[in-house]
Amino acid sequence: MDREFRVLSALGDTPVPVARALHLCEDREVIGSLFYVMSYEEGEIYWDPSLPTLRAGERGAIYEALIGTMAALHDVDVDAVRLADYGRAGNYFARQIDVWTKQYRAAQTDQLDAMEALIDWLPAHCPSEAGKPSLVHGDFRIDNLIFYRGAPKVRAVLDWELSTLGNPLADLAYFCMCLRLPPKGQIGGLAGLDRAAIGVPDEAAIVEQYCTLRGIASIEHWNFYLAFSFFRLAAIAQGVKKRALGGNASNEKARQVGEMAGALAKMGVDVI
């Protein structure tokens, strides 16, 4: 709670649209835990990345606004907004691979050959990292953004609980996973849809827009970033499955999400 409050407060005067952080209550006697209050932001949340409620001509503008917001986030000067100590600097992917491997092992219920392949492949192909770290959202999906009603403009980015300092390409690859996920399922995607017909940009166009906005010539090792994203999401899904099997998940949807771990890992292997 305190980390989310801190990042919302820090971003309040930047080009990144967020709700206003109003108050952090650290007195656990009030409700039994820390909590914070933020402003209510009226708008539209799109749960389906195919944007079925919009016309074809409107969908591309929504995606442009989304990628523009992501690029603005990654351009934030973490020193200027006093977030330079918000996470560890350097070796972001190496540390993330280690963390999520341990999380997966702790939640493992079956032998998933695809996960074992990713656990072997990712550390051996981790690109070297240089330069100043960016603020990384960690869960940058279309349904974690509030858009203005009737306008292709982001009003607020939500759900900062996984945010940290790291490599911004993690957010870009994580978002691009939706292009490869099936449209039917608990984590819906756009695979198999005629994206040109419905007006949704393809992966090349999304990456090109992002690179243009951030002044990047090209992205090397793109398959690594995608494979890592599938690996991480598979590890998260496996954790959900473990909780569901233990009776600690709140609904049937959690069990269905958990069952996706193997399929997500297989998609990661397909990328490499």
C-alpha positions as CSV (number, residue, x, y, z in Angstrom):
1,M,0.0,0.0,0.0
2,D,2.7,2.5,0.9
3,R,4.6,1.7,-2.3
4,E,1.6,2.3,-4.4
5,F,0.8,5.6,-2.6
6,R,4.4,6.7,-3.1
7,V,4.5,6.1,-6.8
8,L,1.1,7.7,-7.3
9,S,2.3,10.8,-5.4
10,A,5.6,10.9,-7.3
11,L,3.8,10.8,-10.7
12,G,1.2,13.4,-9.9
13,D,3.1,16.2,-11.6
14,T,4.4,14.2,-14.6
15,P,2.9,13.5,-18.0
16,V,1.9,10.0,-16.8
17,P,-1.9,10.1,-15.9
18,V,-2.6,8.7,-12.5
19,A,-5.3,9.1,-9.8
20,R,-4.5,11.7,-7.1
21,A,-3.0,10.2,-4.0
22,L,-5.0,11.8,-1.2
23,H,-3.9,10.1,2.1
24,L,-1.9,7.2,3.4
25,C,-3.1,5.8,6.7
26,E,-0.3,3.9,8.5
27,D,-2.3,3.4,11.7
28,R,-3.1,-0.3,11.5
29,E,-5.7,0.1,14.3
30,V,-8.1,1.8,11.9
31,I,-9.0,-1.2,9.6
32,G,-6.3,-3.7,10.5
33,S,-3.8,-2.8,7.8
34,L,-2.2,0.1,6.0
35,F,-4.5,1.7,3.4
36,Y,-4.5,4.7,1.2
37,V,-7.2,6.9,-0.4
38,M,-7.0,8.1,-4.0
39,S,-9.3,10.2,-6.2
40,Y,-12.1,8.6,-8.1
41,E,-11.5,8.8,-11.9
42,E,-14.5,8.6,-14.1
43,G,-14.0,6.9,-17.4
44,E,-14.0,3.7,-19.4
45,I,-12.1,0.5,-18.7
46,Y,-11.8,-1.9,-21.7
47,W,-11.6,-5.5,-20.5
48,D,-11.4,-7.0,-24.0
49,P,-8.3,-6.0,-26.0
50,S,-10.2,-6.4,-29.2
51,L,-12.4,-3.4,-28.1
52,P,-15.6,-4.8,-29.4
53,T,-17.7,-1.8,-28.3
54,L,-15.7,0.5,-30.6
55,R,-15.7,1.0,-34.3
56,A,-12.7,-0.1,-36.3
57,G,-11.5,3.5,-36.8
58,E,-11.5,4.2,-33.1
59,R,-9.5,1.2,-31.9
60,G,-6.1,2.2,-33.3
61,A,-6.3,5.6,-31.5
62,I,-6.9,3.8,-28.2
63,Y,-3.8,1.7,-28.8
64,E,-1.8,4.7,-29.8
65,A,-2.8,6.5,-26.5
66,L,-1.9,3.4,-24.5
67,I,1.6,3.1,-26.1
68,G,2.1,6.8,-25.7
69,T,1.3,6.5,-22.0
70,M,3.7,3.6,-21.6
71,A,6.5,5.6,-23.3
72,A,5.8,8.6,-21.1
73,L,6.1,6.4,-18.0
74,H,9.4,5.0,-19.1
75,D,10.7,8.5,-19.8
76,V,10.1,9.7,-16.3
77,D,13.3,10.9,-14.6
78,V,13.3,8.8,-11.5
79,D,15.8,11.1,-9.8
80,A,13.6,14.1,-10.4
81,V,10.5,12.5,-8.9
82,R,12.5,11.0,-6.0
83,L,12.1,7.4,-7.0
84,A,15.8,6.6,-7.5
85,D,15.6,4.1,-4.5
86,Y,12.3,2.6,-5.6
87,G,14.0,-0.6,-6.7
88,R,17.5,-2.1,-7.1
89,A,19.5,-0.9,-10.1
90,G,21.1,-3.2,-12.6
91,N,20.6,-6.9,-13.7
92,Y,16.9,-6.5,-13.7
93,F,16.1,-9.6,-15.8
94,A,18.6,-11.8,-14.1
95,R,17.1,-10.9,-10.7
96,Q,13.5,-11.3,-12.0
97,I,14.3,-14.7,-13.5
98,D,15.7,-15.8,-10.1
99,V,12.7,-14.5,-8.2
100,W,10.1,-16.0,-10.4
101,T,11.9,-19.3,-10.7
102,K,11.8,-19.5,-6.9
103,Q,8.1,-18.5,-6.9
104,Y,7.3,-21.2,-9.4
105,R,9.2,-23.9,-7.5
106,A,7.4,-22.9,-4.3
107,A,4.0,-23.3,-6.1
108,Q,4.9,-26.2,-8.4
109,T,2.3,-29.0,-8.5
110,D,3.1,-30.7,-11.8
111,Q,6.1,-31.3,-14.1
112,L,5.8,-28.7,-16.9
113,D,8.5,-29.4,-19.4
114,A,8.0,-26.0,-21.1
115,M,8.7,-24.2,-17.8
116,E,11.8,-26.3,-17.3
117,A,13.0,-25.4,-20.8
118,L,12.4,-21.6,-20.0
119,I,14.2,-21.9,-16.6
120,D,17.2,-23.3,-18.5
121,W,17.1,-21.0,-21.5
122,L,16.4,-17.6,-20.0
123,P,19.5,-17.2,-17.7
124,A,21.7,-18.3,-20.5
125,H,20.3,-15.8,-23.0
126,C,19.8,-12.8,-20.7
127,P,21.0,-9.6,-22.5
128,S,23.4,-7.3,-20.9
129,E,21.8,-4.2,-19.4
130,A,23.3,-0.8,-19.3
131,G,22.0,2.7,-18.7
132,K,19.7,4.3,-16.2
133,P,16.8,2.1,-15.0
134,S,13.2,3.2,-15.7
135,L,10.1,3.1,-13.6
136,V,8.4,-0.2,-14.7
137,H,4.7,-0.7,-14.1
138,G,4.9,-4.5,-14.0
139,D,1.3,-5.2,-15.1
140,F,0.8,-2.9,-18.1
141,R,-2.5,-4.2,-19.6
142,I,-5.3,-2.4,-21.3
143,D,-7.7,-3.2,-18.5
144,N,-5.3,-1.5,-16.0
145,L,-6.0,1.9,-17.7
146,I,-9.0,4.2,-17.4
147,F,-9.8,6.0,-20.6
148,Y,-11.8,9.2,-21.0
149,R,-15.3,8.4,-22.2
150,G,-15.7,9.0,-25.9
151,A,-12.0,10.0,-26.4
152,P,-8.8,8.0,-27.1
153,K,-7.0,9.4,-24.1
154,V,-5.8,7.7,-20.9
155,R,-7.2,9.3,-17.8
156,A,-5.3,7.1,-15.2
157,V,-3.0,4.1,-15.0
158,L,-4.1,1.7,-12.2
159,D,-2.6,-1.2,-10.2
160,W,0.9,-0.2,-9.3
161,E,1.5,-3.1,-6.9
162,L,4.2,-4.7,-9.1
163,S,5.9,-1.5,-10.0
164,T,9.7,-1.1,-9.5
165,L,12.8,0.2,-11.2
166,G,14.0,-1.9,-14.1
167,N,14.2,-2.5,-17.8
168,P,11.3,-0.8,-19.6
169,L,11.2,-3.4,-22.3
170,A,9.6,-5.7,-19.7
171,D,6.5,-3.6,-19.8
172,L,6.4,-3.5,-23.6
173,A,6.9,-7.2,-24.1
174,Y,4.4,-8.0,-21.3
175,F,1.8,-5.9,-23.1
176,C,2.5,-7.5,-26.5
177,M,1.7,-10.9,-25.0
178,C,-2.0,-10.1,-25.6
179,L,-1.4,-10.3,-29.3
180,R,-0.4,-13.9,-28.9
181,L,-2.9,-15.0,-26.3
182,P,-6.2,-16.7,-27.4
183,P,-9.3,-14.4,-27.3
184,K,-11.2,-17.0,-25.3
185,G,-10.0,-17.7,-21.8
186,Q,-9.5,-16.0,-18.4
187,I,-6.6,-13.9,-19.8
188,G,-8.0,-12.8,-23.1
189,G,-5.9,-11.9,-26.1
190,L,-6.0,-11.2,-29.8
191,A,-4.4,-14.4,-31.4
192,G,-6.2,-15.5,-34.5
193,L,-8.2,-12.3,-35.0
194,D,-7.8,-10.3,-38.2
195,R,-6.3,-7.3,-36.5
196,A,-6.1,-5.3,-39.7
197,A,-9.8,-5.7,-40.2
198,I,-10.8,-4.7,-36.7
199,G,-8.3,-1.8,-36.6
200,V,-5.9,-3.0,-33.9
201,P,-2.2,-2.5,-34.7
202,D,0.1,-5.5,-35.1
203,E,3.2,-6.1,-33.0
204,A,5.5,-4.5,-35.4
205,A,3.5,-1.3,-35.4
206,I,3.3,-1.2,-31.6
207,V,7.0,-1.7,-31.2
208,E,7.7,0.9,-33.9
209,Q,5.5,3.5,-32.2
210,Y,7.2,2.9,-28.9
211,C,10.7,3.1,-30.3
212,T,9.8,6.3,-32.2
213,L,8.4,7.9,-29.0
214,R,11.5,7.0,-27.0
215,G,14.1,7.6,-29.6
216,I,15.2,4.0,-29.8
217,A,16.6,2.8,-33.2
218,S,15.6,-0.9,-32.7
219,I,15.1,-3.6,-30.1
220,E,17.5,-6.5,-30.0
221,H,16.7,-9.8,-28.3
222,W,13.0,-9.3,-28.6
223,N,12.3,-13.0,-28.4
224,F,14.0,-13.0,-25.0
225,Y,11.8,-10.3,-23.6
226,L,8.7,-12.0,-24.9
227,A,9.8,-15.4,-23.6
228,F,10.5,-13.9,-20.2
229,S,7.0,-12.3,-20.1
230,F,5.3,-15.7,-20.8
231,F,7.6,-17.3,-18.2
232,R,6.7,-14.7,-15.5
233,L,3.0,-14.9,-16.2
234,A,3.1,-18.7,-16.2
235,A,4.8,-18.5,-12.7
236,I,2.1,-16.2,-11.5
237,A,-0.6,-18.5,-12.9
238,Q,1.1,-21.5,-11.2
239,G,0.9,-19.6,-7.9
240,V,-2.8,-19.0,-8.4
241,K,-3.3,-22.7,-9.2
242,K,-1.5,-23.7,-5.9
243,R,-3.7,-21.4,-3.9
244,A,-6.8,-22.8,-5.7
245,L,-5.8,-26.3,-4.9
246,G,-5.2,-25.4,-1.3
247,G,-8.7,-23.8,-1.0
248,N,-7.2,-20.3,-0.7
249,A,-8.5,-18.9,-4.0
250,S,-11.8,-17.0,-3.8
251,N,-13.5,-18.1,-7.0
252,E,-13.6,-20.6,-9.9
253,K,-11.9,-18.0,-12.2
254,A,-8.8,-18.4,-10.1
255,R,-8.7,-22.1,-10.7
256,Q,-9.1,-21.5,-14.5
257,V,-6.3,-18.9,-14.5
258,G,-4.1,-21.4,-12.7
259,E,-4.7,-24.1,-15.3
260,M,-3.2,-21.7,-17.9
261,A,0.4,-22.1,-16.5
262,G,1.3,-24.9,-18.9
263,A,-0.1,-23.2,-22.0
264,L,1.6,-19.9,-21.2
265,A,5.0,-21.7,-20.7
266,K,4.5,-23.4,-24.0
267,M,3.9,-20.1,-25.7
268,G,7.2,-18.9,-24.2
269,V,9.0,-21.8,-25.6
270,D,7.4,-21.3,-29.0
271,V,8.9,-17.7,-29.0
272,I,12.4,-19.0,-28.6
